[in-house]
Amino acid sequence: MNPAAAADARSVEPPDPARWIEVEHLHFVYPNGYEALKGIDLVIARGEKVAIIGPNGAGKSTFLLHLNGIHLPSHGRVRVAGIEVTRATVKRVRAEVGLVFQDPDDQLFSPTVFEDVAFGPIHMGLSPEEVHRRVEAALAKVGMSGFERRAPFHLSLGQRKRVALATVLSMEPSVLVLDEPSAGLDPRGRRELIGLLRTFDETLIASTHDMRLVAEVFPRTVILDDGRIAADGPTEFILADDVLLEAHGLERP
């Protein structure tokens, strides 16, 4: 078997649920020469909920963008559901990994909520009946049923965040990646988000500065600092270690 065929064979191995996401010695250097990630090794099982925390500039967002191929490694590799993330596999990877940006307005661009949530399924080539089913299911899952004909820009921030999440859920990914999901929310919106995320069965990975969100939703926490993993373990132990938190610019919830 030639090397290209061997690589392709490896890419279709049945995925191991215990190693649903595998990150091996991941380095990433921006075009200006700045090395944002400096050798990340991480394994996440299917269905795990993992928080990525750390100070500003630690590399958290850069790391998240590797999980669905927006960034590709400068060195090392990332595998999701048994698929190595490369230029050739980006479409397959993005069917598995749904990325929700911090600002919902980066994802909402259509005249109505329905059209925004339907955009992904339509471009998957699904039938109109399946598109409608997925839109209804995604909106129900985020508590936004009945908003189909509303204009996204008339909704509150919390509602827009839910619709942005629905645009990803309608693709039925196995992994949800959230960048600062509670940023800008008032206390009620934050509590609603926490309640919502706790009901999800998908593998959930979130970068956040919200330590209460971490404590209430994510059983596992990874501290990322200066492009490296500084700690990885049960959230209850990570958040109870004042010395560790202080060393990385963090505080208890």
Secondary structure, 3 states (H helix, E strand, C coil): CCHHHHHHHHHCCCCCHHHCEEEEEEEEECCCCCEEEEEEEEEECCCCEEEEECCCCCCHHHHHCCCCCCCCCCEEEEEECCEECCHHHHHHHHHHEEEECCCHHHCCCCCCHHHHHHHHHHHCCCCHHHHHHHHHHHHHHCCCCCCCCCCHHHCCHHHHHHHHHHHHHCCCCCEEEEECCCCCCCHHHHHHHHHHHCCCCCEEEEECCCHHHHHHHCCEEEEEECCEEEEEEEHHHHCCCHHHHHHCCCCCC
